[in-house]
């Protein structure tokens, strides 16, 4: 992604402590990047100082919803997490690390949007997978 930095908060219905994205970094037609600083004060952090895989996956799902929200009418409104495919953790996410959560809209069919996402720390992929968001009927 080569667009200019955006630097504003993601537009999501989530609130602290369950908003797992801090800033919008980049937004393009079908792609976006967001940041998240993992802190010791984060209630989602495990006792060993790592962010559990479920919350890393949730960050990808929130990034998918935020991408759809940023598209302002060029895509369906975000909905709920309907499916997860091929999700894998490639390394731990620890307190003090800044996550870069990147998402790409793969396709939209009927009432669902499939988004491919990955989480990087210092350019190294720590997690990746696809999520499908479905719109409420």
N, C-alpha and C positions, 0 to 999 in steps of 0.2 A: 504494500500500500504506500502510495506516495503523496497523498493529499496533505494539505496543511493541517496542523494540529487544531482541534476544535476546543478542547479544555472547558467543558461544562459538565454538569451532572447529568447522568442518564435519566431519561424520562420513563420511569417505571412506577407501578403502584406499590412497590415494596418500600418499607421504611426500616430504619435501624431497629434492631441489629441484623435484620435479614436482607438488607441490601448489600450485595456482595461485589458491587462495582463502585469505584470512587469517582472516576472521570471518564468522559468521552475523549478519546485521543484523535481518532480519525473516522470519517464517514465518507463512503463512496457509494456508487449506485447499488451494489449488492454486497459490500464489505464494510466492516467497521472494526475498530480496535478500542478497547477500554482498559483502564488500569485499576488495580486493587492492591493497596498496601496491607499486608498481613501483619497485624499487631498483636501483642500479648493481651491487650484489653478486649480483643474480639471474642465474643462469647462462643463462636463456632470453633475456635482453636482447641485442639485436644490437649490433655495434660502433658504430653511429650513435646508440645510446641509446634505441632504440625497441623495443617488444615486437612481434615479428613476428605477422602475422595468424594463423598456425597456433596460436600460444599463446593469442591472444585467443579463438579458436574453442574451444580446449581448456578455457579458463576457463568458457565457457558450458556445455560438456559436463559439466565437473565440478560446476557449479552445478545442472545438471539432476539429476545423480546424488545430490547432497547434498539437494536438495528431496525426492526420493523417499525418502531415508534419514530425513529429518526427519518424514515423514508417518507413520512408525511403524505399519506394518500397514494403513494406509488405502490404500496403493498397493503395487504390486509392488516387489520389491527391485531396486535399480539393477543394470545389467548393463554391456554394452560399447557403444561408439559404433557404430551401424549405418548411419546416414545423416545427411547434412547437406543442408539445402534453403535456398535463398535467402540464404545468408550473404553479407554485404557489410561492408566496412570503410568508414566515412565520414570517417575522419581518423586520424592516427597516435596511438599510445599511447606516452607517453614516460616516462623515468625521472623520479621525483619525483611522478608523478600517482597519485592514489588512484582505483581503478576501483570502480564500483558495478555489480555483475553481477546483473541481475534476470532471473528465469525464471518462466514460467507453464506449468503442465501443460495442454496442449491436449486430449490424449486418450490413452486407453490401449486398445489393441486386441490381443487374444491375448497374445503375449509381448513386446510393444513399447510404449514410451511416447514420444509426441511432445511436445517442450517447445519453446516459443518463448522466445528469450532476447535480451537486449540488454546492451550495455556502455556505461556513461555515465561521463563525467569532468566534474565540476562541472555536472551537469544536461544536458550535451550528449551526444547519442548518437554514439558512435564506431564501434560495430559492432552488427549484429543478424542474426538468422537463426533457423532451426529445426533442432533436432537430434532424432534418434530413438535412444533407448537400447533395446537388446534384451536380454532375459534369456538367460543360457546355458541350453541344453537339457539 
